Amino acid sequence: MNSRAKVVVWSLVIVAVVVAVVIDVQRGSEGYAAKALARLKGRSHGTDKNGAAAKTAPVEIVADRPDTIRFSEESFRMLEIRTCAVVAAPPPDPLRLHGTLVLDPNRLVRVHSRFVGELVQIGTVEANGKNGSHGTRARRPLRYGDYVKKGDILAIVWSKEIGEKKSEMVDAISKLAADKKVLKAMESVAPGAIPQKTLLEQRRTVEADQIALARAERTLISWRLTEPEMETIRREADEVLEGRPDKSNDKTWAELEIRAPIDGLVVEKNLNEGSMVDTDDNIFQIADLSELLVLANVYEEDLPALRRIDPAHRNWQVTLKSDPNDKPRDGTFDLIGTIIDPDSHTGVVMGWLENSKQNLAAGQFITATVELPADPNLVSIPSTALIEQGGASFVFAETNAERREFTRRKVDVKRRWRHSVYVCRESAKEESGCGANTLRVGETVIASGVLELAAQLDFAKSRSAEEEEP
């Protein structure tokens, strides 16, 4: 290798060493360069190769408290001790649950016929944008997606049973009227002309007619006939008594009007005109879309956090996945499932979302965001304040601020994050699983160099024990 090549190689080596030193210094107290500087600094203050104090110890053990160390003001500044206050654990990150909007089963009505018969007519609605021959709005049969109001006619069923029950009521009215006339005639004759037994029997016949009429009326009312329909039957009976029955009623006598039970959207239509209808057939399904059901999935490890939320404050914000510009909508949830899907290991959270404008559709994918409350049983300290020794966790907690005294105290760690650790709080409830190893909000703990301090404390304790031996 010629001299020029050697110069180039040595130049590269020098540059690499300088870069390594700069990076190591930037790593702080964990870097090799920093440790070397610390050792030099320790030697300048009179420490031996084991790190023990040679002349003036930077820290000392409090005589009657072997786990308590005391700093002088000079050593506190020399070691650049950094402290921090124990604070209440902040709220965890919000839960974002993915789910779907579905129809609320409590707002979904299946429409049946109360009698077996033939569906002779489907209800109609106005056909948008079309006019009849005389300028009136044209109408078309109901279909999927039409909006109906409570009481609107959905269909008309021709049933022999309803015709027979109507005729029974007319017959009961007619028979009652005839028997009343006979009774009136009997009571108008001279006393004794008609045996008392015959008169009592006629009165009993009138009472039986009244009972039969009441039974027929109640049967029709229980079949949800409206008062106008009942009045039509009474008029028919009057016309029969007067000897002028209305033949036009024959066409509608056995018809049963099926009306909408609620305001809502027709989400299912299964039969058309001419179909035979059974009482179990779903002719229509109508859904009230003013409120939709939200089904969201939650991982099983997040279920305890949801259950800790007060039922009166179980709120979430729902956004549509299909619209990136969608604004969150406020909603509530009150049912947290108790069955875990074995495949996805998720449970179901059910809630409701207001939809009075009906701009949401069942089946849309959503994201529900739940703000979780802070755990009142935990406090937060920096990760750098924690000492791990022998499978246990410790911190240096301040016990005397004026004398710079800190005691190594055992704590129970519940959660670990990158820059912080959650440990048990002094006021934690018994059911939280926290024992006596706790911290109090507002306490001061050492947040830097705790491992070196713990090692120095243990070394000092061992030397003190050696000196006490005979």
Number of C-alpha atoms within 10 A of each C-alpha: 5 6 8 8 10 11 10 10 11 11 11 12 11 11 11 12 11 12 12 13 16 12 13 17 17 13 13 12 16 12 15 14 19 17 15 12 14 14 16 13 14 20 15 9 16 17 19 13 11 8 16 17 19 13 10 12 15 21 20 17 20 14 9 7 9 15 17 20 23 20 19 15 11 10 15 15 12 13 16 11 14 14 16 16 18 20 18 20 21 15 12 12 11 13 17 17 19 18 23 19 21 18 18 18 11 9 17 18 19 15 22 16 22 19 18 18 23 19 23 17 19 21 17 18 19 14 14 10 7 12 13 10 8 7 8 10 15 16 15 13 16 21 19 14 13 14 16 22 13 11 12 17 19 22 25 22 26 23 21 15 16 22 16 13 16 24 18 17 24 23 18 23 24 19 19 20 16 15 18 18 13 15 19 13 10 17 13 9 10 8 10 7 9 12 10 11 9 12 15 12 12 18 17 14 17 21 15 14 22 17 14 19 21 14 15 21 21 14 15 17 14 9 13 15 17 11 10 9 16 16 11 14 20 17 15 22 22 17 13 16 16 9 9 11 15 11 9 8 12 11 9 11 20 21 21 25 21 22 18 22 17 17 18 22 19 22 19 17 16 12 16 17 14 13 14 15 22 16 13 12 16 17 21 21 19 25 25 23 24 17 19 24 21 29 22 23 23 23 14 17 11 12 17 9 15 19 13 13 15 11 13 9 10 19 21 24 18 25 19 20 15 10 9 8 9 11 11 14 14 15 16 20 21 16 14 17 14 11 11 15 13 8 6 11 13 19 20 22 20 16 22 21 20 16 15 12 9 12 8 17 14 14 12 14 18 21 21 27 18 19 18 19 16 17 18 16 22 28 26 22 24 21 16 16 22 23 22 12 10 6 5 11 17 20 24 25 24 23 18 11 9 7 12 15 20 23 22 23 17 19 22 20 20 14 12 13 9 7 9 16 20 24 25 27 27 17 14 20 13 9 8 12 11 21 15 12 16 21 27 17 17 12 13 20 25 24 20 20 17 21 16 12 17 20 12 20 20 14 15 18 15 12 12 13 10 10 9 8 6 4
